[in-house]
Amino acid sequence: MTTMRSRLFSRRSIRQGAVLAVGSTKIKLLLACCVVLSFIAFSVRKASFMGWEQNDVSLYPSSLPRKGYTILMNTWKRNDLLKQSISHYALCPGLDSVHIVWSEPDLPSDSLVNFLTNVVKQNSKGGREIELKFDINVEDSLNNRFKEIKDLKSDVVFSVDDDIIFPCTTVEFAFRAWQSAPDTMVGFVPRVHWLDKSKGDQDTYIYSGWWSVWWTGTYSMILSKAAFFHKKYLNMYTYEMPSSIREYVTKNRNCEDIAMSFLVANATRAPPIWVKGKIYEIGSTGISSLGGHNSRRTHCVNRFSVEYGGMPLVSTSVKAVDSRFSWFW
Ligand SMILES: *[C@@H]1O[C@H](CO)[C@@H](O)[C@H](O)[C@H]1NC(C)=O
């Protein structure tokens, strides 16, 4: 009996073992299938998953030789801000060259030149070489900002003040928006003009700042404190725009940005493009850029529209937004 039982027992256990063995080969087979399938799925997905590029963050077509942009930075006796902002922009992948508009009576110091040269060199990696140039001006005029630049490496300049910083993703997005409309001014600081109805039939205009743009969603100018535009407009500003406008800008120390907006609007007969982006103000002048001193600006708008024989500015409410960062479709 005991032997029978023990035999039975042992036989059972042998059978169980056999069942288990069959089960484990099934599981192993299943596991192997899973591994192979997920490997296939992964490699397919990596190449292209339903045609979506998963890994391309920069959006640059890597096979084509690229052409980037030039930073055109106006500065005035604020070397610390200049160092800070150039150190930042040198990290941006699309940057080809840096032009610093220098109008101070003294030449840039050796320490400043060395510092910036090093910054630019450190970021010139992998076949990319960022050029650094100081454009020295004898006369101190706001028109210096838009002087013609000979042998410019790129077709487009990103004109930006030394006291505001944009993240590289923001800059590169605006650059791409400009590539879609290379005759247009593309930038981050919109302003608007309105017909002054209190003046009756006369074509008199009012210049309005940020609050008006925010309230109405309408703008007609993009300020050159942060804007992309084609380099041809530098030539036009210096050689083709009525000299009376340049004289007005020098004399009043104001409105060179409005003059540039008029120039581009007159050439394109179209509005500029406002791009959504993060702005960081690193200077102490944050308040003045938001509002105030609009009466002098209103005077410029009216003065320039007379020079042009009519109002060239065109209003719009189009705003370019990076769809990768707007989750709500
Ligand atoms: C405005 O544009 C027109 C056509 O391109 C040009 O002939 C004219 O000179 C421009 N006006 C000014 C004041 O530059």
The ligand as an SDF file (V2000), in Angstrom:
LIG
                    3D

 14 14  0  0  0  0  0  0  0  0999 V2000
    7.3720  103.4000  -50.3370 C   0  0  0  0  0  0  0  0  0  0  0  0
    7.3870  102.3220  -51.2470 O   0  0  0  0  0  0  0  0  0  0  0  0
    7.2820  102.7170  -52.5850 C   0  0  0  0  0  0  0  0  0  0  0  0
    7.1210  101.4790  -53.4200 C   0  0  0  0  0  0  0  0  0  0  0  0
    7.9970  100.4800  -53.0570 O   0  0  0  0  0  0  0  0  0  0  0  0
    8.5070  103.5320  -52.9580 C   0  0  0  0  0  0  0  0  0  0  0  0
    8.4460  103.9310  -54.3160 O   0  0  0  0  0  0  0  0  0  0  0  0
    8.5650  104.7650  -52.0580 C   0  0  0  0  0  0  0  0  0  0  0  0
    9.7320  105.4830  -52.3000 O   0  0  0  0  0  0  0  0  0  0  0  0
    8.5160  104.3550  -50.6040 C   0  0  0  0  0  0  0  0  0  0  0  0
    8.3470  105.5510  -49.7950 N   0  0  0  0  0  0  0  0  0  0  0  0
    9.2860  106.0140  -48.9920 C   0  0  0  0  0  0  0  0  0  0  0  0
    8.9820  107.2980  -48.3000 C   0  0  0  0  0  0  0  0  0  0  0  0
   10.3430  105.4450  -48.8190 O   0  0  0  0  0  0  0  0  0  0  0  0
  1  2  1  0
  1 10  1  0
  2  3  1  0
  3  4  1  0
  3  6  1  0
  4  5  1  0
  6  7  1  0
  6  8  1  0
  8  9  1  0
  8 10  1  0
 10 11  1  0
 11 12  1  0
 12 13  1  0
 12 14  2  0
M  END
$$$$
